[in-house]
């Protein structure tokens, strides 16, 4: 046994998230022990090419010297400082630097520790904002089918993934959902699909059912990632923006995945040219080195709190680790790394090669659809009769055995490589997947 493999007893202590624990702990273990650049190393010494940026989050690749040094220096200088009624300079320095790349007038930033916390924070801010402006009846929250907004009660309430909701009771009241945007006529589309912008008009139906005076916010992912990479149809997000303006509804973009260069722009709001009122982010914000999330809000929303609050504390909300010094240090160094290496533009430049490469799998065994935008792609497989997800999981296992880390969600292979990916590494990813599909029944 490798000396870095946990003991059988130790294996039982960690309740793994979103994992079949019984199968994992009784089978051959997949353990990662080192990471550098585009690669992980497994506990048995094999090099694993990372086609998923860890979990959509290591956008600049692994073990980046500037980020590592910043974390080490800050840990030795001050390991923690509270941000309730007191603060530390890095929290201000980081949010100021972040505001420089945030789109439109979203220049005020509330710091959280994850994408789940960011989503719940955005929903709470939306509700409190309407109350602050004398519109306290606007309490309904509108999500979307097949959406993922983290695992807090707010996030799973507006989210639309059945397995994430089914065991947890009635969730938040007053929530409704738009239809998802996955249409059969858009199969094998390269980039934004042509059909489906009119799906945004379902918001009109929801308004007619509940009345706009009761609806606080609509929350959507610009690109729905965790459900299997659903790309918005051309004009869909702009239509949502128009309808939200028409009915005095806030529009929240959950950019936990699309933020920080994934689409070849700083944020999806930039890429699509659509202005949200609030923007959730996490993952790439620190290159995943220290947990952090954030919600950016428009100056209008922030100013309303500052001007209308009748209590000294304008928003009764926060976390012990909001603005953690190590996370702020990592965030500053991450933003500098993105800027110095021009990684967002690099992603845009290599995106056409990525698109052609992933769509070359159109004729591969079991492939029924391919979707892509920027440096993200979903490859959908025909489910095995009576055994949904089994085929994709076998492909996942075969790819890992062959030195490639992919992600599967249902029967969809999802890929989102670090923005530093090279063309030869893209070629290796595609050929490894093709080989795995060829031998999978």
LUMLUM-566993 format. One line per 8 residues: number of its first residue (from 1); for each residue x, y, z of C-alpha. Coordinates in Angstrom, 1 decimal. Last residue first. Layout:
NUM = X:Y:Z ~ ...
***
This chain:
441 = -20.8:-0.4:-23.8 ~ -17.6:1.6:-23.1 ~ -14.6:0.6:-25.2 ~ -14.9:3.4:-27.8 ~ -16.0:6.0:-25.2 ~ -12.8:5.6:-23.3 ~ -10.7:6.0:-26.4 ~ -12.6:9.1:-27.5
433 = -12.3:10.6:-24.0 ~ -8.5:10.1:-24.1 ~ -8.3:11.5:-27.6 ~ -10.2:14.6:-26.6 ~ -8.1:15.3:-23.5 ~ -4.8:14.7:-25.3 ~ -5.8:17.1:-28.1 ~ -6.6:19.7:-25.5
425 = -3.2:19.1:-23.9 ~ -1.6:19.6:-27.3 ~ -3.5:22.9:-27.7 ~ -2.2:24.3:-24.4 ~ -4.3:24.9:-21.3 ~ -3.4:28.0:-19.2 ~ -7.1:29.0:-18.8 ~ -7.6:25.9:-16.6
417 = -9.8:23.2:-18.2 ~ -13.6:23.3:-18.0 ~ -15.0:20.0:-19.0 ~ -18.4:18.4:-18.4 ~ -19.2:14.8:-19.5 ~ -23.0:14.3:-19.4 ~ -24.8:11.2:-18.4 ~ -25.8:12.5:-15.0
409 = -23.1:15.0:-14.1 ~ -19.6:13.8:-15.1 ~ -16.3:15.6:-14.5 ~ -13.0:14.9:-16.2 ~ -9.6:14.1:-14.8 ~ -7.3:12.4:-17.3 ~ -4.4:10.0:-16.7 ~ -5.7:6.8:-18.4
401 = -7.1:5.3:-15.3 ~ -8.9:8.6:-14.7 ~ -10.3:8.5:-18.2 ~ -11.5:4.9:-17.7 ~ -13.2:5.8:-14.4 ~ -15.0:8.9:-15.9 ~ -16.1:6.8:-18.9 ~ -17.6:4.3:-16.5
393 = -19.3:7.1:-14.7 ~ -20.8:8.3:-18.0 ~ -22.2:4.9:-18.8 ~ -23.7:4.4:-15.3 ~ -25.5:7.8:-15.2 ~ -28.9:6.3:-16.0 ~ -29.1:2.5:-15.7 ~ -32.4:1.2:-17.0
385 = -31.3:1.7:-20.6 ~ -27.9:3.2:-20.7 ~ -28.1:6.9:-21.2 ~ -27.0:8.3:-24.6 ~ -24.1:10.5:-23.8 ~ -23.9:14.3:-23.6 ~ -20.6:16.1:-24.0 ~ -20.6:19.4:-22.2
377 = -18.0:22.1:-22.8 ~ -16.3:25.0:-21.1 ~ -13.5:27.2:-22.3 ~ -15.6:29.8:-24.0 ~ -18.9:28.3:-24.9 ~ -19.7:24.6:-25.7 ~ -22.4:22.1:-26.1 ~ -22.1:18.5:-27.6
369 = -25.1:16.2:-28.1 ~ -25.9:12.5:-28.6 ~ -22.5:10.9:-28.1 ~ -22.7:7.1:-27.5 ~ -19.5:6.2:-29.5 ~ -17.7:9.1:-31.1 ~ -19.1:10.8:-34.2 ~ -19.6:14.2:-32.5
361 = -16.3:13.9:-30.8 ~ -14.7:16.4:-33.2 ~ -17.0:18.9:-31.5 ~ -14.7:19.0:-28.5 ~ -11.7:19.8:-30.7 ~ -13.4:22.4:-32.9 ~ -14.6:24.3:-29.8 ~ -11.3:24.1:-28.0
353 = -9.5:25.5:-31.0 ~ -12.0:28.3:-31.2 ~ -11.6:29.0:-27.4 ~ -7.8:29.4:-27.6 ~ -7.9:33.1:-28.1 ~ -10.8:33.8:-25.7 ~ -9.0:31.9:-22.9 ~ -5.8:33.9:-23.6
345 = -7.8:37.1:-23.4 ~ -9.0:36.1:-19.9 ~ -5.5:34.9:-19.0 ~ -3.7:38.2:-19.7 ~ -0.7:36.8:-17.9 ~ -0.1:39.8:-15.7 ~ -3.9:40.4:-15.3 ~ -4.9:36.9:-14.3
337 = -1.9:36.6:-12.0 ~ -2.7:40.0:-10.4 ~ -6.3:38.9:-9.8 ~ -5.0:35.7:-8.1 ~ -2.5:37.6:-6.0 ~ -5.2:39.9:-4.7 ~ -7.6:37.0:-4.0 ~ -4.9:34.9:-2.2
329 = -4.2:37.8:0.1 ~ -8.0:38.3:0.6 ~ -8.4:34.6:1.3 ~ -5.6:34.6:3.9 ~ -7.0:37.7:5.6 ~ -10.6:36.3:5.8 ~ -13.0:38.8:4.3 ~ -16.1:37.1:5.6
321 = -14.8:34.3:7.8 ~ -17.1:34.8:10.8 ~ -20.0:35.2:8.3 ~ -22.4:38.1:7.6 ~ -26.0:39.4:7.7 ~ -27.9:42.0:9.5 ~ -27.7:44.6:6.8 ~ -27.7:48.4:7.5
313 = -26.3:48.2:11.1 ~ -26.9:51.6:12.7 ~ -30.7:51.1:12.3 ~ -33.2:53.1:10.3 ~ -31.7:52.0:7.0 ~ -32.8:54.1:4.0 ~ -29.7:56.0:2.9 ~ -27.0:53.3:3.3
305 = -29.3:50.5:2.2 ~ -30.5:52.4:-0.8 ~ -26.9:53.3:-1.6 ~ -25.9:49.7:-1.8 ~ -28.8:48.8:-4.2 ~ -28.1:51.8:-6.5 ~ -24.3:51.2:-6.5 ~ -25.1:47.8:-8.0
297 = -24.3:44.7:-6.0 ~ -21.3:42.3:-6.1 ~ -21.7:39.2:-4.1 ~ -18.6:37.3:-3.0 ~ -17.1:33.8:-2.4 ~ -14.0:32.6:-0.7 ~ -12.3:29.3:0.1 ~ -8.5:29.6:0.0
289 = -6.5:28.2:-3.0 ~ -9.5:27.9:-5.3 ~ -8.0:30.3:-7.9 ~ -8.9:33.0:-5.3 ~ -11.9:34.4:-7.2 ~ -11.8:31.4:-9.5 ~ -14.3:29.4:-7.2 ~ -16.6:32.2:-5.9
281 = -19.0:34.7:-7.6 ~ -22.5:36.0:-7.3 ~ -23.6:39.1:-9.3 ~ -26.4:41.5:-8.3 ~ -28.3:43.9:-10.4 ~ -27.4:42.1:-13.7 ~ -26.3:44.0:-16.8 ~ -26.3:42.1:-20.1
273 = -23.5:42.3:-22.7 ~ -23.3:38.5:-23.1 ~ -19.5:38.3:-22.5 ~ -19.4:41.1:-20.0 ~ -22.2:39.7:-17.9 ~ -20.5:36.3:-18.2 ~ -17.6:37.7:-16.3 ~ -14.0:38.7:-16.9
265 = -14.2:37.7:-20.5 ~ -13.0:34.6:-22.3 ~ -16.0:32.5:-21.2 ~ -14.2:31.0:-18.1 ~ -12.3:34.2:-17.5 ~ -13.0:35.0:-13.9 ~ -16.7:34.4:-13.6 ~ -18.7:31.8:-15.5
257 = -18.6:29.2:-12.7 ~ -19.6:31.1:-9.6 ~ -21.4:33.6:-12.0 ~ -24.8:33.4:-10.5 ~ -26.4:36.4:-12.2 ~ -29.2:38.1:-10.2 ~ -31.9:40.2:-11.9 ~ -34.0:42.4:-9.6
249 = -37.6:42.7:-10.5 ~ -39.3:46.1:-11.2 ~ -41.7:44.5:-13.8 ~ -40.5:46.1:-17.0 ~ -36.9:46.1:-15.8 ~ -37.1:42.4:-15.1 ~ -38.7:41.8:-18.5 ~ -35.9:43.6:-20.3
241 = -33.2:41.8:-18.4 ~ -34.8:38.4:-19.2 ~ -34.9:39.4:-22.8 ~ -31.2:40.2:-22.8 ~ -30.5:36.9:-21.2 ~ -32.3:35.0:-23.9 ~ -31.0:37.0:-26.9 ~ -29.1:34.0:-28.4
233 = -30.0:30.9:-26.5 ~ -28.3:30.3:-23.1 ~ -25.7:27.5:-23.1 ~ -26.5:24.5:-20.9 ~ -23.4:22.9:-19.5 ~ -24.3:19.7:-17.8 ~ -26.5:20.5:-14.8 ~ -23.4:21.8:-12.9
225 = -22.7:24.5:-15.5 ~ -25.8:26.5:-16.4 ~ -24.3:29.3:-18.4 ~ -25.5:32.8:-17.4 ~ -26.6:31.1:-14.2 ~ -30.0:32.5:-13.2 ~ -31.7:34.3:-10.3 ~ -34.9:36.3:-10.7
217 = -35.7:38.7:-7.9 ~ -38.3:40.3:-5.6 ~ -41.7:39.2:-7.0 ~ -44.9:40.1:-5.0 ~ -45.7:43.4:-6.8 ~ -45.1:41.6:-10.1 ~ -48.3:39.7:-9.8 ~ -48.3:36.0:-8.8
209 = -49.9:34.2:-11.8 ~ -49.5:37.0:-14.4 ~ -45.9:37.5:-13.2 ~ -45.2:33.8:-13.6 ~ -46.6:33.9:-17.1 ~ -44.6:36.9:-18.0 ~ -41.5:35.2:-16.7 ~ -42.2:32.4:-19.2
201 = -41.1:35.1:-21.8 ~ -37.5:34.0:-21.1 ~ -38.3:30.9:-23.1 ~ -38.6:33.2:-26.1 ~ -34.8:33.2:-26.5 ~ -35.1:29.4:-27.3 ~ -33.6:28.7:-30.7 ~ -30.3:29.9:-32.2
193 = -28.0:28.3:-29.7 ~ -24.9:30.2:-28.4 ~ -21.6:28.4:-29.1 ~ -21.3:25.5:-31.5 ~ -24.7:23.8:-31.6 ~ -24.6:20.0:-31.5 ~ -28.2:19.8:-30.5 ~ -30.2:23.0:-30.6
185 = -33.5:21.5:-31.9 ~ -33.7:19.3:-28.9 ~ -34.0:22.3:-26.5 ~ -32.2:22.9:-23.2 ~ -33.2:26.3:-22.0 ~ -34.7:25.4:-18.6 ~ -38.2:26.5:-17.7 ~ -38.6:29.4:-15.2
177 = -39.2:28.4:-11.6 ~ -41.3:29.6:-8.7 ~ -40.5:30.3:-5.0 ~ -42.9:31.6:-2.4 ~ -42.0:29.4:0.4 ~ -38.4:28.3:1.1 ~ -37.7:24.5:1.4 ~ -40.7:22.1:1.6
169 = -38.7:19.2:3.0 ~ -35.0:18.4:2.4 ~ -34.8:15.0:0.7 ~ -36.0:15.9:-2.8 ~ -34.0:19.1:-3.3 ~ -30.5:18.3:-4.5 ~ -31.8:15.2:-6.3 ~ -34.3:17.4:-8.2
161 = -31.8:19.9:-9.6 ~ -33.8:23.2:-10.1 ~ -32.3:25.7:-7.8 ~ -34.4:28.5:-6.3 ~ -35.0:26.4:-3.2 ~ -31.7:24.7:-3.4 ~ -29.9:28.0:-3.2 ~ -32.0:29.4:-0.4
153 = -31.6:26.3:1.7 ~ -27.9:26.3:1.2 ~ -26.5:23.8:-1.3 ~ -25.2:25.9:-4.2 ~ -27.1:27.7:-6.9 ~ -27.6:25.0:-9.4 ~ -30.3:25.4:-12.1 ~ -32.0:22.5:-13.8
145 = -35.3:24.3:-13.8 ~ -34.9:28.0:-13.1 ~ -35.2:30.4:-10.2 ~ -37.7:33.0:-9.2 ~ -37.9:34.4:-5.7 ~ -41.0:35.9:-4.2 ~ -40.8:38.5:-1.4 ~ -41.9:41.7:-3.0
137 = -44.5:42.6:-0.4 ~ -41.9:44.7:1.4 ~ -41.8:47.4:-1.3 ~ -41.0:50.4:0.9 ~ -37.5:50.9:-0.4 ~ -35.8:49.1:2.5 ~ -38.2:46.2:2.1 ~ -37.2:45.8:-1.6
129 = -33.5:45.9:-0.6 ~ -34.0:43.3:2.2 ~ -35.4:40.7:-0.2 ~ -32.6:41.3:-2.8 ~ -29.9:41.3:-0.1 ~ -31.3:38.0:1.2 ~ -31.2:36.4:-2.2 ~ -27.7:37.6:-2.9
121 = -26.5:36.2:0.5 ~ -28.0:32.8:-0.2 ~ -26.2:32.7:-3.6 ~ -22.9:33.9:-2.2 ~ -23.1:31.4:0.7 ~ -23.5:28.6:-1.8 ~ -20.7:30.0:-4.0 ~ -18.3:29.9:-1.0
113 = -16.8:31.9:1.8 ~ -18.6:35.2:1.7 ~ -17.6:38.8:1.0 ~ -20.0:41.6:0.2 ~ -18.8:43.8:-2.7 ~ -19.9:47.2:-4.0 ~ -18.9:48.1:-7.5 ~ -21.6:46.5:-9.6
105 = -22.0:49.6:-11.8 ~ -21.3:47.9:-15.2 ~ -19.0:44.9:-14.9 ~ -16.5:44.0:-12.1 ~ -12.9:44.3:-13.2 ~ -11.9:47.3:-11.1 ~ -14.3:46.3:-8.3 ~ -11.9:43.3:-7.6
97 = -9.1:45.7:-6.9 ~ -11.2:47.6:-4.5 ~ -12.5:44.4:-2.9 ~ -9.0:43.2:-2.4 ~ -7.6:46.4:-0.9 ~ -10.5:46.8:1.4 ~ -10.3:43.3:2.8 ~ -6.5:43.5:2.9
89 = -6.6:46.5:5.2 ~ -8.1:44.7:8.2 ~ -11.5:45.2:9.8 ~ -13.5:46.1:12.9 ~ -17.2:46.3:13.7 ~ -17.6:42.6:12.5 ~ -14.7:42.0:10.2 ~ -12.7:39.7:12.4
81 = -8.9:39.2:11.9 ~ -7.1:35.9:11.2 ~ -3.7:34.5:10.4 ~ -1.8:37.7:10.6 ~ 1.8:38.0:9.4 ~ 2.9:34.4:9.0 ~ -0.3:33.4:7.4 ~ -0.2:36.5:5.2
73 = 3.3:35.6:3.9 ~ 2.3:32.0:3.1 ~ -0.9:33.0:1.3 ~ 0.9:35.6:-0.8 ~ 3.7:33.2:-1.6 ~ 1.3:30.6:-2.8 ~ -0.6:33.1:-5.0 ~ 2.6:34.4:-6.6
65 = 4.0:30.9:-7.2 ~ 0.9:29.4:-8.9 ~ 0.5:25.8:-7.6 ~ -2.3:24.8:-9.9 ~ -3.9:26.3:-13.0 ~ -5.0:29.8:-13.5 ~ -8.7:28.9:-13.4 ~ -8.5:26.5:-10.5
57 = -12.3:26.6:-9.9 ~ -14.5:24.6:-12.2 ~ -14.0:21.6:-9.7 ~ -10.3:21.0:-10.1 ~ -9.9:23.1:-13.2 ~ -12.0:20.4:-15.0 ~ -9.7:18.9:-17.7 ~ -6.8:18.3:-15.2
49 = -4.2:16.0:-16.7 ~ -3.4:13.2:-14.1 ~ 0.2:12.2:-13.6 ~ 0.5:8.8:-11.8 ~ 2.4:8.4:-8.5 ~ 0.1:5.9:-6.7 ~ -1.4:8.7:-4.6 ~ -2.4:10.5:-7.8
41 = -0.5:13.5:-9.2 ~ -2.5:16.5:-10.5 ~ -1.6:18.4:-13.7 ~ -2.2:21.6:-15.6 ~ 0.2:23.7:-13.6 ~ 1.2:21.8:-10.4 ~ -0.8:19.5:-8.1 ~ 0.0:16.9:-5.5
33 = -1.8:14.2:-3.6 ~ -4.9:13.2:-5.5 ~ -6.8:10.1:-4.4 ~ -9.1:7.8:-6.5 ~ -9.6:4.7:-4.4 ~ -10.2:1.2:-5.7 ~ -13.5:0.1:-4.1 ~ -15.0:-0.2:-0.7
25 = -14.6:3.4:0.4 ~ -15.8:4.8:-3.0 ~ -18.8:2.4:-3.3 ~ -20.1:3.1:0.2 ~ -19.5:6.8:-0.1 ~ -21.4:7.4:-3.4 ~ -20.1:11.0:-3.6 ~ -21.8:14.4:-3.6
17 = -19.9:15.3:-0.5 ~ -17.6:12.7:1.3 ~ -18.4:11.8:4.8 ~ -14.8:11.6:6.1 ~ -14.3:9.2:9.0 ~ -14.4:5.8:7.2 ~ -11.2:6.2:5.2 ~ -9.3:6.8:8.4
9 = -10.2:3.2:9.6 ~ -9.0:1.7:6.3 ~ -5.7:3.6:6.6 ~ -5.2:6.6:4.3 ~ -3.1:6.0:1.2 ~ 0.0:8.2:1.3 ~ 2.3:5.4:2.3 ~ 1.2:3.5:-0.9
1 = 0.0:0.0:0.0
***
